């Protein structure tokens, strides 16, 4: 059986693989994301290499940040600066392979729903915590794209007079300004400067990079500045989770991105915070808030699953 290529185009890295008939990823690889003008050339190079390594290929699925219409056209993206660019037709013309293009958070959610942390429920929301906060919805067993091809839950307002966001003219207080990995690292760097004897500053001074894992570890070791950063992060992400619960009432919310490595230590705290904010949460069966299960592979696998559905 021919494989399906899955490509996950990120702001800094492109990940790729071939999905086989058992939905396993083979020939996985990654490269830096080139400037936008070289993107199509890079994608075609990846397809050519995977075809020669894996043999016959039936289709190509591409996950990409931003708003992408059903025709595969990038309408708007903060990370890939291509506007009104039809990534599907350009790739099809150059590779000769049927191609499907989908928002990257939607790809991750499709994969988690098919064979990861979302398996077994009818309604699932996913928040991907990274450079920004992506959001994807599976409602009644189907990916929900809304009027404009994807949800934008990273831009629900969690602070009415909060930090400026780059999502729109004059928009302030968006979830991703407080609950992205970018926001967590920025607040930890500020705390490191304020508390020069704290663990956060010590790891910076030792030449180490501050990472989400290092911030959570410093909190677990009792560092008060790290504790404050993590608590603020959880309160903000928890506000986003509670908004989704109140609006859509999915059975399960999956938290993806690097912070999902914290596992239940993160999701149990989110669940406890969101419970206080969610209508009738103490009377009804509990919602589940769980870490993503597929890690980095979710984007490539989801892109391939989408192409399998659209192109076969
Ligand atoms: Zn925003």
Boltz pocket constraint, residues with backbone or C-beta under 6 A from the ligand:
constraints:
  - pocket:
      binder: B
      contacts: [[A, 154], [A, 155], [A, 165], [A, 166], [A, 167], [A, 168], [A, 171], [A, 174], [A, 175]]
      max_distance: 6.0
